[in-house]
Amino acid sequence: MTPSTTLEVRDIRKVYGDFVAVDGLSLSVPPGTIFGLLGPNGAGKTTTIRMIMDIIAPDSGEVLFKGRHRSARDLHRIGYLPEERGLYRKMTPVGQLVFLAELHGMSRRDARPRAEEWIARVGLADWAHKKLEELSKGMQQKIQLIGTILHDPDLVILDEPFSGLDPINQELFKETLAEFRADGKTILFSTHIMEQAEKLCDHLCLISRGKAVLNGSLRDIKEQFGGNHYKLAADVDRSALEAVPGVLSVDGDEGRFLLTLEEGIDPASVLSTLVGAGLRVREFGSREPDLEEIFIKAVRQAEAAA
C-alpha cells in the first residue's frame, strides 16, 4: 500500500542556548507533490531541513519517511541540495557526479553513463572532462543540481535552490522539478521568495520564528484568506464606497478599487447596494491575495494570539 505521506515531521524542536530555532513544527508532505517550506530568513527553514536530513538531531519530535521512522538507509532515497553549496574544484564534472552517486549506493558502472547523459542534456558535454574550477558559476550550478538527482531519489530536498541563479538556470531548475513531479517524485524546497513558491507549489508550510503559521494545500490557503477581498470597476468616488454597509476598507482610485468586506458579509448584498444606487458596475469579483499578503496577515494573527 502506498503511504499517504512521503515525509512527515512531528513536533520537532531545536534550541541553541536561549534561542529557539524550531519550536514544535509539524508538517506532512504528500507523495508526488511540490511542497514549499516558506518563511523569511532566520525563520528556521534550514534548521528544519538539517534535522530532516539527520545532519543535526532534534531535541524532541520525530521525522518519518514513507510512514516509518527515517533511517540512515532512507537518506539514500533522498536527494539534497544544501544552501551552502560546494564542489571539489580539481575534479571533473563526470568524476564529481560519479563520486556523489556512489555515496548514494550507485555502482560506478551505472553512474558514469547516467552522469554523461545528464551533462549532455544541460548543454555541458564539451566540459564533461574539464576541471570544475574551469567552469562558470552557472555551469557549476547545473552540475550541483545533477548531483542532487542523479541517483533517482524518491524525495528531493532543495534549500533555497533559486538563490544566486541566473534566469536561464532558474528555468532549468523549475523544468527539472516539474519533470520529477510528473514522474511521481516528491519535492520539498525552502525559499523566502513567495512569488516562486506561488508558481510552483501544491502544498506549503509557512513558518515564522520556528513555528508554523500556515500549513496545507495552496488552494485551501488561498480560499481561507481570499474570501473578503473584491475587485470593483465603476465610476464612483472612493468616499461613497467607504459608506456602503459591509465595506471595511477601500483601496485604489480612478474607477478601479479593491474592497475589503467585513467578515460574514454577503458580497451580493454589497453589489446590490451599489447597483441600487444607480451605479454602473463594470466588474465585481473576488480577488485572490498573493502569498506575500497571506504570509504577512498570518504572521500578524499568530503574533496577536501569542
JOBEL-V397971 format. One record per pair of residues at least 12 apart in sequence whose C-alpha atoms are under 10 Angstrom apart, sorted by the first residue. I is the first residue (numbers start at 1). J is the second residue. If there is no record, write none. Layout:
# JOBEL-V397971
i:I j:J
i:I j:J
This chain:
# JOBEL-V397971
i:2 j:31
i:2 j:66
i:2 j:67
i:3 j:30
i:3 j:31
i:3 j:65
i:3 j:66
i:3 j:67
i:3 j:68
i:4 j:28
i:4 j:29
i:4 j:30
i:4 j:31
i:4 j:66
i:4 j:67
i:5 j:28
i:5 j:29
i:5 j:30
i:5 j:31
i:5 j:32
i:5 j:64
i:5 j:65
i:5 j:66
i:5 j:67
i:5 j:186
i:6 j:28
i:6 j:29
i:6 j:30
i:6 j:31
i:6 j:32
i:6 j:33
i:6 j:64
i:6 j:65
i:6 j:66
i:6 j:67
i:6 j:68
i:6 j:154
i:6 j:155
i:6 j:185
i:6 j:186
i:6 j:187
i:7 j:27
i:7 j:28
i:7 j:29
i:7 j:30
i:7 j:31
i:7 j:52
i:7 j:63
i:7 j:64
i:7 j:65
i:7 j:66
i:7 j:67
i:7 j:68
i:7 j:69
i:7 j:70
i:7 j:155
i:7 j:186
i:7 j:188
i:8 j:26
i:8 j:27
i:8 j:28
i:8 j:29
i:8 j:30
i:8 j:52
i:8 j:62
i:8 j:63
i:8 j:64
i:8 j:65
i:8 j:66
i:8 j:67
i:8 j:68
i:8 j:69
i:8 j:70
i:9 j:24
i:9 j:25
i:9 j:26
i:9 j:27
i:9 j:28
i:9 j:29
i:9 j:48
i:9 j:51
i:9 j:52
i:9 j:61
i:9 j:62
i:9 j:63
i:9 j:64
i:9 j:65
i:10 j:24
i:10 j:25
i:10 j:26
i:10 j:27
i:10 j:28
i:10 j:60
i:10 j:61
i:10 j:62
i:10 j:63
i:10 j:64
i:11 j:23
i:11 j:24
i:11 j:25
i:11 j:26
i:11 j:27
i:11 j:58
i:11 j:60
i:11 j:61
i:11 j:62
i:11 j:63
i:11 j:211
i:12 j:24
i:12 j:25
i:12 j:26
i:12 j:27
i:12 j:48
i:12 j:51
i:12 j:52
i:12 j:57
i:12 j:58
i:12 j:59
i:12 j:60
i:12 j:61
i:12 j:62
i:12 j:63
i:12 j:210
i:12 j:211
i:13 j:25
i:13 j:26
i:13 j:47
i:13 j:48
i:13 j:51
i:13 j:57
i:13 j:58
i:13 j:59
i:13 j:60
i:13 j:61
i:13 j:62
i:13 j:210
i:13 j:211
i:14 j:44
i:14 j:47
i:14 j:48
i:14 j:51
i:14 j:56
i:14 j:57
i:14 j:58
i:14 j:59
i:14 j:60
i:14 j:61
i:14 j:210
i:15 j:58
i:15 j:59
i:15 j:60
i:16 j:59
i:19 j:209
i:20 j:44
i:20 j:209
i:20 j:210
i:20 j:211
i:21 j:42
i:21 j:43
i:21 j:44
i:21 j:45
i:21 j:46
i:21 j:47
i:21 j:48
i:21 j:208
i:21 j:209
i:21 j:210
i:21 j:211
i:22 j:43
i:22 j:44
i:22 j:45
i:22 j:46
i:22 j:47
i:22 j:48
i:22 j:58
i:22 j:59
i:22 j:207
i:22 j:208
i:22 j:209
i:22 j:210
i:22 j:211
i:22 j:212
i:23 j:44
i:23 j:60
i:23 j:208
i:23 j:209
i:23 j:210
i:23 j:211
i:23 j:212
i:24 j:60
i:24 j:61
i:24 j:210
i:24 j:211
i:24 j:212
i:25 j:44
i:25 j:48
i:25 j:61
i:25 j:205
i:25 j:207
i:25 j:210
i:25 j:211
i:25 j:212
i:25 j:213
i:26 j:61
i:26 j:62
i:26 j:63
i:26 j:205
i:26 j:211
i:26 j:212
i:26 j:215
i:27 j:63
i:27 j:204
i:27 j:205
i:27 j:212
i:27 j:215
i:27 j:216
i:28 j:64
i:28 j:203
i:28 j:204
i:28 j:205
i:28 j:215
i:28 j:216
i:29 j:65
i:29 j:66
i:29 j:155
i:29 j:186
i:29 j:187
i:29 j:188
i:29 j:202
i:29 j:203
i:29 j:204
i:29 j:205
i:29 j:216
i:30 j:66
i:30 j:186
i:30 j:187
i:30 j:202
i:30 j:203
i:31 j:66
i:31 j:154
i:31 j:155
i:31 j:181
i:31 j:184
i:31 j:185
i:31 j:186
i:31 j:187
i:32 j:154
i:32 j:155
i:32 j:180
i:32 j:181
i:32 j:182
i:32 j:183
i:32 j:184
i:32 j:185
i:32 j:186
i:32 j:187
i:32 j:202
i:33 j:155
i:33 j:177
i:33 j:178
i:33 j:180
i:33 j:181
i:33 j:182
i:33 j:184
i:33 j:185
i:33 j:186
i:33 j:187
i:33 j:188
i:33 j:200
i:33 j:201
i:33 j:202
i:33 j:203
i:34 j:155
i:34 j:156
i:34 j:177
i:34 j:178
i:34 j:180
i:34 j:181
i:34 j:185
i:34 j:186
i:34 j:187
i:34 j:188
i:34 j:189
i:34 j:197
i:34 j:200
i:34 j:201
i:34 j:202
i:34 j:203
i:34 j:204
i:35 j:157
i:35 j:186
i:35 j:187
i:35 j:188
i:35 j:189
i:35 j:190
i:35 j:197
i:35 j:200
i:35 j:201
i:35 j:202
i:35 j:203
i:35 j:204
i:35 j:205
i:35 j:216
i:35 j:217
i:35 j:218
i:36 j:158
i:36 j:187
i:36 j:188
i:36 j:189
i:36 j:190
i:36 j:191
i:36 j:192
i:36 j:194
i:36 j:196
i:36 j:197
i:36 j:198
i:36 j:200
i:36 j:201
i:36 j:202
i:36 j:203
i:36 j:204
i:36 j:205
i:36 j:206
i:36 j:215
i:36 j:217
i:36 j:218
i:37 j:49
i:37 j:158
i:37 j:159
i:37 j:160
i:37 j:188
i:37 j:189
i:37 j:190
i:37 j:191
i:37 j:192
i:37 j:197
i:37 j:201
i:37 j:203
i:37 j:204
i:37 j:205
i:37 j:206
i:37 j:207
i:37 j:212
i:37 j:215
i:38 j:160
i:38 j:189
i:38 j:190
i:38 j:191
i:38 j:192
i:38 j:193
i:38 j:194
i:38 j:197
i:38 j:204
i:38 j:205
i:38 j:206
i:38 j:207
i:38 j:208
i:38 j:212
i:38 j:214
i:38 j:291
i:38 j:295
i:39 j:190
i:39 j:191
i:39 j:192
i:39 j:193
i:39 j:194
i:39 j:205
i:39 j:206
i:39 j:207
i:39 j:208
i:39 j:209
i:39 j:210
i:39 j:212
i:39 j:213
i:39 j:292
i:39 j:295
i:39 j:299
i:40 j:191
i:40 j:192
i:40 j:193
i:40 j:194
i:40 j:206
i:40 j:207
i:40 j:208
i:40 j:209
i:40 j:295
i:41 j:191
i:41 j:192
i:41 j:193
i:41 j:208
i:41 j:209
i:42 j:192
i:42 j:207
i:42 j:208
i:42 j:209
i:42 j:210
i:43 j:192
i:43 j:206
i:43 j:207
i:43 j:208
i:43 j:209
i:43 j:210
i:43 j:211
i:43 j:212
i:44 j:207
i:44 j:208
i:44 j:209
i:44 j:210
i:44 j:211
i:44 j:212
i:45 j:159
i:45 j:160
i:45 j:189
i:45 j:190
i:45 j:191
i:45 j:192
i:45 j:206
i:45 j:207
i:45 j:208
i:45 j:209
i:45 j:210
i:46 j:82
i:46 j:83
i:46 j:158
i:46 j:159
i:46 j:160
i:46 j:190
i:46 j:191
i:47 j:210
i:48 j:190
i:48 j:210
i:49 j:80
i:49 j:82
i:49 j:157
i:49 j:158
i:49 j:159
i:49 j:188
i:49 j:189
i:49 j:190
i:50 j:80
i:50 j:82
i:50 j:159
i:51 j:63
i:52 j:64
i:52 j:65
i:52 j:70
i:52 j:75
i:52 j:157
i:53 j:70
i:53 j:71
i:53 j:72
i:53 j:74
i:53 j:75
i:53 j:78
i:53 j:79
i:53 j:80
i:53 j:157
i:54 j:70
i:54 j:71
i:54 j:72
i:54 j:75
i:65 j:77
i:65 j:78
i:65 j:155
i:66 j:154
i:73 j:104
i:73 j:105
i:74 j:153
i:74 j:154
i:74 j:155
i:75 j:104
i:75 j:153
i:75 j:155
i:76 j:101
i:76 j:103
i:76 j:104
i:76 j:105
i:76 j:106
i:76 j:151
i:76 j:152
i:76 j:153
i:76 j:154
i:76 j:155
i:77 j:104
i:77 j:105
i:77 j:149
i:77 j:151
i:77 j:152
i:77 j:153
i:77 j:154
i:77 j:155
i:77 j:156
i:78 j:104
i:78 j:148
i:78 j:149
i:78 j:151
i:78 j:152
i:78 j:153
i:78 j:154
i:78 j:155
i:78 j:156
i:78 j:157
i:78 j:186
i:78 j:187
i:79 j:104
i:79 j:145
i:79 j:146
i:79 j:147
i:79 j:148
i:79 j:149
i:79 j:150
i:79 j:151
i:79 j:152
i:79 j:153
i:79 j:154
i:79 j:155
i:79 j:156
i:79 j:157
i:79 j:158
i:79 j:187
i:80 j:144
i:80 j:145
i:80 j:147
i:80 j:148
i:80 j:149
i:80 j:153
i:80 j:155
i:80 j:156
i:80 j:157
i:80 j:158
i:80 j:159
i:80 j:188
i:80 j:189
i:81 j:144
i:81 j:145
i:81 j:146
i:81 j:147
i:81 j:148
i:81 j:149
i:81 j:156
i:81 j:157
i:81 j:158
i:81 j:159
i:81 j:160
i:81 j:161
i:81 j:189
i:82 j:144
i:82 j:148
i:82 j:157
i:82 j:158
i:82 j:159
i:82 j:160
i:82 j:161
i:83 j:158
i:83 j:159
i:83 j:160
i:83 j:161
i:83 j:162
i:83 j:163
i:83 j:190
i:84 j:159
i:84 j:160
i:85 j:140
i:85 j:141
i:85 j:144
i:85 j:159
i:86 j:140
i:86 j:141
i:86 j:144
i:87 j:132
i:87 j:133
i:87 j:140
i:87 j:141
i:87 j:143
i:87 j:144
i:87 j:147
i:88 j:131
i:88 j:132
i:88 j:133
i:89 j:131
i:89 j:132
i:89 j:133
i:89 j:134
i:89 j:135
i:89 j:140
i:90 j:130
i:90 j:131
i:90 j:132
i:90 j:133
i:90 j:134
i:91 j:129
i:91 j:130
i:91 j:131
i:91 j:132
i:91 j:133
i:92 j:127
i:92 j:128
i:92 j:129
i:92 j:130
i:92 j:131
i:92 j:132
i:92 j:133
i:92 j:134
i:92 j:135
i:93 j:115
i:93 j:116
i:93 j:119
i:93 j:124
i:93 j:125
i:93 j:127
i:93 j:128
i:93 j:129
i:93 j:130
i:93 j:131
i:93 j:132
i:93 j:133
i:93 j:135
i:93 j:139
i:93 j:140
i:93 j:142
i:93 j:143
i:93 j:144
i:93 j:146
i:93 j:147
i:94 j:111
i:94 j:112
i:94 j:113
i:94 j:114
i:94 j:115
i:94 j:116
i:94 j:118
i:94 j:119
i:94 j:125
i:94 j:127
i:94 j:128
i:94 j:129
i:94 j:130
i:94 j:131
i:94 j:132
i:94 j:143
i:94 j:147
i:95 j:108
i:95 j:111
i:95 j:112
i:95 j:115
i:95 j:128
i:95 j:129
i:95 j:130
i:95 j:131
i:95 j:132
i:96 j:115
i:96 j:131
i:96 j:132
i:96 j:143
i:96 j:144
i:96 j:147
i:97 j:111
i:97 j:112
i:97 j:114
i:97 j:115
i:97 j:116
i:97 j:118
i:97 j:119
i:97 j:143
i:97 j:144
i:97 j:146
i:97 j:147
i:97 j:148
i:97 j:149
i:97 j:150
i:97 j:151
i:98 j:110
i:98 j:111
i:98 j:112
i:98 j:113
i:98 j:114
i:98 j:115
i:98 j:116
i:98 j:147
i:98 j:150
i:98 j:151
i:99 j:111
i:99 j:112
i:99 j:147
i:100 j:144
i:100 j:146
i:100 j:147
i:100 j:148
i:100 j:150
i:100 j:151
i:101 j:114
i:101 j:115
i:101 j:146
i:101 j:147
i:101 j:148
i:101 j:149
i:101 j:150
i:101 j:151
i:101 j:152
i:102 j:151
i:103 j:151
i:104 j:150
i:104 j:151
i:104 j:152
i:104 j:153
i:105 j:151
i:106 j:150
i:106 j:151
i:106 j:152
i:110 j:151
i:111 j:150
i:111 j:151
i:114 j:146
i:114 j:150
i:114 j:151
i:115 j:128
i:115 j:143
i:115 j:146
i:115 j:147
i:115 j:150
i:115 j:151
i:116 j:128
i:116 j:129
i:118 j:142
i:118 j:143
i:118 j:146
i:118 j:147
i:118 j:149
i:118 j:150
i:119 j:139
i:119 j:142
i:119 j:143
i:119 j:146
i:122 j:139
i:122 j:142
i:122 j:143
i:122 j:146
i:122 j:169
i:122 j:172
i:123 j:139
i:123 j:142
i:124 j:139
i:124 j:142
i:124 j:143
i:127 j:139
i:128 j:143
i:137 j:164
i:137 j:165
i:137 j:166
i:138 j:164
i:138 j:165
i:138 j:166
i:138 j:168
i:138 j:169
i:139 j:169
i:141 j:161
i:141 j:164
i:141 j:165
i:141 j:166
i:141 j:169
i:141 j:173
i:142 j:165
i:142 j:169
i:142 j:172
i:142 j:173
i:145 j:158
i:145 j:161
i:145 j:169
i:145 j:172
i:145 j:173
i:145 j:176
i:146 j:173
i:146 j:176
i:149 j:176
i:149 j:180
i:152 j:180
i:152 j:185
i:153 j:180
i:153 j:185
i:153 j:186
i:153 j:187
i:154 j:180
i:154 j:183
i:154 j:184
i:154 j:185
i:154 j:186
i:154 j:187
i:155 j:180
i:155 j:181
i:155 j:184
i:155 j:185
i:155 j:186
i:155 j:187
i:155 j:188
i:156 j:177
i:156 j:180
i:156 j:185
i:156 j:186
i:156 j:187
i:156 j:188
i:156 j:189
i:157 j:186
i:157 j:187
i:157 j:188
i:157 j:189
i:157 j:190
i:158 j:187
i:158 j:188
i:158 j:189
i:158 j:190
i:158 j:191
i:159 j:188
i:159 j:189
i:159 j:190
i:159 j:191
i:160 j:189
i:160 j:190
i:160 j:191
i:160 j:192
i:160 j:193
i:161 j:173
i:161 j:174
i:161 j:189
i:161 j:190
i:161 j:191
i:162 j:174
i:162 j:189
i:162 j:190
i:162 j:191
i:162 j:193
i:162 j:196
i:163 j:191
i:163 j:192
i:163 j:193
i:174 j:196
i:174 j:199
i:174 j:200
i:177 j:200
i:178 j:200
i:187 j:201
i:188 j:201
i:188 j:203
i:188 j:204
i:189 j:201
i:189 j:204
i:190 j:204
i:190 j:205
i:190 j:206
i:191 j:206
i:192 j:206
i:192 j:292
i:193 j:291
i:193 j:292
i:194 j:206
i:194 j:290
i:194 j:291
i:194 j:292
i:194 j:293
i:194 j:294
i:194 j:295
i:195 j:290
i:195 j:291
i:195 j:292
i:196 j:291
i:197 j:218
i:197 j:291
i:198 j:218
i:198 j:290
i:198 j:291
i:198 j:292
i:200 j:218
i:201 j:217
i:201 j:218
i:201 j:219
i:202 j:216
i:202 j:217
i:202 j:218
i:202 j:219
i:203 j:215
i:203 j:216
i:203 j:217
i:203 j:218
i:203 j:219
i:203 j:220
i:203 j:221
i:204 j:216
i:204 j:217
i:204 j:218
i:204 j:221
i:205 j:217
i:205 j:218
i:206 j:291
i:206 j:294
i:206 j:295
i:206 j:298
i:206 j:299
i:207 j:295
i:207 j:298
i:207 j:299
i:208 j:295
i:208 j:298
i:208 j:299
i:208 j:302
i:208 j:303
i:209 j:299
i:211 j:299
i:211 j:302
i:212 j:298
i:212 j:299
i:212 j:302
i:213 j:295
i:213 j:297
i:213 j:298
i:213 j:299
i:213 j:300
i:213 j:301
i:213 j:302
i:213 j:303
i:214 j:294
i:214 j:295
i:214 j:298
i:214 j:299
i:214 j:302
i:218 j:291
i:221 j:291
i:221 j:294
i:222 j:288
i:222 j:289
i:222 j:290
i:222 j:291
i:222 j:294
i:223 j:288
i:223 j:289
i:224 j:294
i:225 j:288
i:225 j:289
i:225 j:290
i:225 j:291
i:225 j:293
i:225 j:294
i:225 j:295
i:225 j:297
i:225 j:298
i:226 j:260
i:226 j:286
i:226 j:287
i:226 j:288
i:226 j:289
i:226 j:290
i:226 j:294
i:227 j:260
i:227 j:261
i:227 j:263
i:227 j:264
i:227 j:267
i:227 j:286
i:227 j:287
i:227 j:288
i:227 j:289
i:228 j:247
i:228 j:248
i:228 j:259
i:228 j:260
i:228 j:261
i:228 j:262
i:228 j:263
i:228 j:264
i:228 j:265
i:228 j:266
i:228 j:267
i:228 j:286
i:228 j:287
i:228 j:288
i:228 j:289
i:229 j:247
i:229 j:248
i:229 j:249
i:229 j:250
i:229 j:258
i:229 j:259
i:229 j:260
i:229 j:261
i:229 j:262
i:229 j:267
i:229 j:285
i:229 j:286
i:229 j:287
i:229 j:288
i:229 j:289
i:230 j:250
i:230 j:257
i:230 j:258
i:230 j:259
i:230 j:260
i:230 j:261
i:230 j:267
i:230 j:283
i:230 j:284
i:230 j:285
i:230 j:286
i:230 j:287
i:230 j:288
i:231 j:251
i:231 j:252
i:231 j:256
i:231 j:257
i:231 j:258
i:231 j:259
i:231 j:260
i:231 j:283
i:231 j:284
i:231 j:285
i:231 j:286
i:231 j:287
i:231 j:288
i:232 j:250
i:232 j:252
i:232 j:255
i:232 j:256
i:232 j:257
i:232 j:258
i:232 j:259
i:232 j:271
i:232 j:281
i:232 j:282
i:232 j:283
i:232 j:284
i:232 j:285
i:232 j:286
i:232 j:287
i:233 j:253
i:233 j:254
i:233 j:255
i:233 j:256
i:233 j:257
i:233 j:258
i:233 j:280
i:233 j:281
i:233 j:282
i:233 j:283
i:233 j:284
i:233 j:285
i:234 j:253
i:234 j:254
i:234 j:255
i:234 j:256
i:234 j:257
i:234 j:274
i:234 j:279
i:234 j:280
i:234 j:281
i:234 j:282
i:234 j:283
i:234 j:284
i:235 j:253
i:235 j:254
i:235 j:255
i:235 j:256
i:235 j:279
i:235 j:280
i:235 j:281
i:235 j:282
i:236 j:253
i:236 j:254
i:236 j:255
i:236 j:256
i:236 j:257
i:236 j:274
i:236 j:279
i:236 j:280
i:236 j:281
i:237 j:253
i:237 j:254
i:237 j:255
i:238 j:250
i:238 j:251
i:238 j:252
i:238 j:253
i:238 j:254
i:238 j:255
i:238 j:256
i:238 j:257
i:240 j:274
i:241 j:257
i:241 j:259
i:241 j:270
i:241 j:274
i:242 j:259
i:244 j:261
i:244 j:270
i:244 j:271
i:244 j:273
i:244 j:274
i:245 j:261
i:245 j:262
i:245 j:265
i:245 j:269
i:245 j:270
i:245 j:273
i:246 j:259
i:246 j:260
i:246 j:261
i:246 j:262
i:246 j:263
i:246 j:264
i:246 j:265
i:246 j:266
i:246 j:267
i:246 j:269
i:246 j:270
i:247 j:259
i:247 j:260
i:247 j:261
i:247 j:262
i:247 j:263
i:247 j:265
i:247 j:267
i:247 j:270
i:248 j:260
i:248 j:261
i:248 j:262
i:248 j:263
i:249 j:261
i:249 j:262
i:255 j:281
i:255 j:282
i:256 j:282
i:256 j:283
i:257 j:283
i:257 j:284
i:258 j:284
i:258 j:285
i:258 j:286
i:258 j:287
i:259 j:284
i:259 j:285
i:259 j:286
i:259 j:287
i:260 j:287
i:267 j:284
i:267 j:285
i:267 j:286
i:268 j:284
i:271 j:284
i:271 j:285
